[in-house]
Amino acid sequence: MRVSIIGTDYPELQDAIGTAGGEVVSDPTEAEGVVVSFAGQVQELMETFQKAPALSWVQLPSAGIERFTEALKERPELLWTSAKGAYALPVAEHALTLTLALLRELPTRVRARSWAAATGTSLHGLKVLVVGAGGVGLEIVRLMKCFDTRVTVVRRLADPVETADATITLEDLDQHLPDTDVVVLAAALTPGTRHLISAHQLGLLPETAVLVNVGRGGLVDTPALVTALQEQKLAGAGLDVTDPEPLPEGHPLWEEPRALITPHAADTLEMIKPLFAARVGENIRRISAGEVPAGVVDAAAGY
């Protein structure tokens, strides 16, 4: 397969393509596939559509595809694949890190300048609700089950997740929140999941609960979250993604002592470059063998 690269080209990506039997071409008119790498622009992809008559496949660099909605609508007949699941290990690790830090009240202790009474909550024995059953969500479930937790997965479809204790749909979310200790968001951002966690859902959670978001910032109503934290209706929030993003200087979340914010660092470029290269190589091998590639995009679902 002849492949054109849009965005950052790097040796591991070149090697993965070559090892899989692909060939990187500099002239997009020869391309059968397009790999949108890091820093790849939507406009450049749209321009490639006009230059590559043999184009049949597009590989996107992230699990979330909202940035490429316009291009997807332009060429819905192409085979589109995303990186969903490819970065599951580092992102799930980060979700667990944020969870433990909140439960052990590290945001408060890192600001402290004097000794205090011993406080904190163990993850063991808690009820965890994971929103999203993709690669990241499933890895979060696996890590959470290393502790003595009861894990419920929330997903769009009712198909049970075997590794979880229970599986529910989005429609059942509200009724489970009052009995939840930890909520971890690892879902895609779609019109149906925007502000999935709003003032109403935050009000249903116990005041001792913590919220962790490693999915997309738009899953949470930010002003409602600020209010819940300020009014002590939530024990803490760990956010690797925010809305808006980047979170501007002076935003009230920066001053909130119960918030722990990381700058979309769950999957740094250094972590994911080899993982993305591996995904590209895997998909070239699968497509060339007539097999279903990994991370096929469901245009109707939006991920």
Secondary structure as UniProt FT lines:
FT   STRAND          2..6
FT   HELIX           11..19
FT   TURN            20..21
FT   STRAND          23..24
FT   HELIX           28..30
FT   STRAND          33..36
FT   TURN            38..39
FT   HELIX           42..51
FT   TURN            53..54
FT   STRAND          57..59
FT   HELIX           66..68
FT   HELIX           69..74
FT   TURN            76..77
FT   STRAND          79..81
FT   TURN            84..87
FT   HELIX           88..103
FT   TURN            104..105
FT   HELIX           106..111
FT   TURN            124..125
FT   STRAND          127..131
FT   HELIX           135..144
FT   TURN            145..146
FT   STRAND          150..155
FT   TURN            162..163
FT   STRAND          166..169
FT   HELIX           170..172
FT   HELIX           173..176
FT   HELIX           177..179
FT   STRAND          182..185
FT   TURN            191..195
FT   HELIX           199..204
FT   TURN            207..208
FT   STRAND          210..213
FT   HELIX           217..219
FT   HELIX           222..230
FT   TURN            231..232
FT   STRAND          236..239
FT   TURN            249..250
FT   HELIX           252..255
FT   TURN            257..258
FT   STRAND          259..261
FT   TURN            266..267
FT   HELIX           269..288
FT   TURN            289..290
FT   TURN            294..295
FT   TURN            299..302
//
